[in-house]
Amino acid sequence: MAKDLRSLSKGSRLAWGFGCIAIGCYPISIALGLFQLDETALSAPLWVVAGAGIVFVIAGLMILLAHHSRANDFLAGVLCFIFGAMGTWVSLFSSNDGFSGGLPILSHEQNIMLGRWVFGLGAVICFAISVYAFRRAAQSSR
């Protein structure tokens, strides 16, 4: 079982936190154009690529905080909001080529529609968690 972040040693927490931040910097730098990349290799817009990097940076910051606080609650809200935005993009705007697999009893088109609905439902759940986290951050300031 994974340890609770609060029970990690300070060195482990620093390593995990800064490791996540470092990993997040790569997709952010791609989105900012600091690394030249063939954009035909991307199947998502650059804001989605940047969002993936920002999620890692936020996770690293939350690991470094390692306790319940107003800042941690706010970061959780931002993280879930970004996940919701990316899930919404997949659900509504992504190419059908990105969907594969599914249920064998459904046609390919039905599996694509099911995948879009699942991503959309996941996005709604992420937005709801985001609202909860933002409310918790606002209430802890009182």
N, C-alpha and C positions, 0 to 999 in steps of 0.2 A: 504494500500500500504506500501511496505517496504521503510524505510528511506534510503537515500543515506548514504553510510558509512562515508562520511566526516561530515555529520550532527549528527552522533552519539556522545554521550558524550565520554570523554576519558575513563571513567570507563567501559562503555558498549563495546567500541571498544577493550579494553584490555580483557574483559571477553570473548567476541566472538573469538578474535584472539587466546588467550591461550587455550580456549575450543577446537577450531579446532585442534590446535597443539597437545593437550592431546589425542583427539580422534584418530589422525593419528599415535600416538606412539604405539597404540595397534596392528594394523596389521603389522607395521614395526617390532615390537618385535616378533610377530609370525613368520614372514619371517626370522628373524635372529636366530630363535630357542630358544629364551629366555622363551617362554611359550611352554610347551609340548602340542601338538595337534595331534590328529589322522589324518595323512595326507590323509587317504582315505576319510575323510570328506571334503577335499578341492577338488573343481572341476577346479582349476586353478593352474598354477605353482606358486612357492613362489615369483618370481619376480613380478607377477601381484598383489599378495597380498601386497607386499612391495610398489608397485606403487600406490595402492589405499591409503595406509597410507601416502605416500609422497605427494599425491595430497592434502590431508587434511592439512598437515603441511605447504605446500606452500600457500594454501588458508588462513590459519591463519596468516602467515607472511604478505600476501597482505592486510589483514584486519588491521593488526597493522600499516602498512605503510600508508594506507588510503588516498593516493594521487597519482596523476600521477607523476611518476618518472622513471628514467632509470631502477632502480632496480625492480620496480613494473612491467614494461613492460617485463623485462627479466624473472621474475618469471611467468608471464602470458604465455610467450613462452614455458617455461619448463613444466608448468601445461598442456597446450594444447598438447605438444609433448607426454607427458606420456599418456594422454587420447587417442591420436592417436595410440600409441604403443599397448595399451591394446585393443583397438577396432580392430586393425590389428590381434592380437592374436585370439580374438574371431572369427573374420571373417575367418581366415585361418586354425587355429589349434584346436579350442575347440571341445569338444565332441558333437555329435548330441543330446545326452541326455539333454543338457542344453537348448535346444530350445523347446518351447511349445507354444500353441496358434496359432495365425496366421489368415489367411483368410479362411472362411469356404468353399469357392469354389475351394480351392487348396488342393492337396494331402499333406500328412505329409512331404514327401520328398521335394515337391515344397516349402512348408512353411519354411523348414530348409534352403533351398537355398536362399529364399527371405530374411530371417533373416541374413544370412551371407552377402548378398549384402548390406543390410541396415547398418550393422556394418562396412563393408568396406567403404561405402560412408561416414559414420560418421567419420571414421578414416582419410580419405582424407581431409575432411573439417577441422578436428582438426589440421592436419599437415599444411594446408594452413593458418589457423589462427596463428599457431605457427611461421611460417615464417614471417607473418605480424608483430607479436609482437617482434620477434628478430630484424627485420629491424627497427622497431620503436625505440627499445632500442638503437640500433647502431646509428641511426640518431639523437637521442636526446643528444648524447654525443658530437656532433659536434658543 
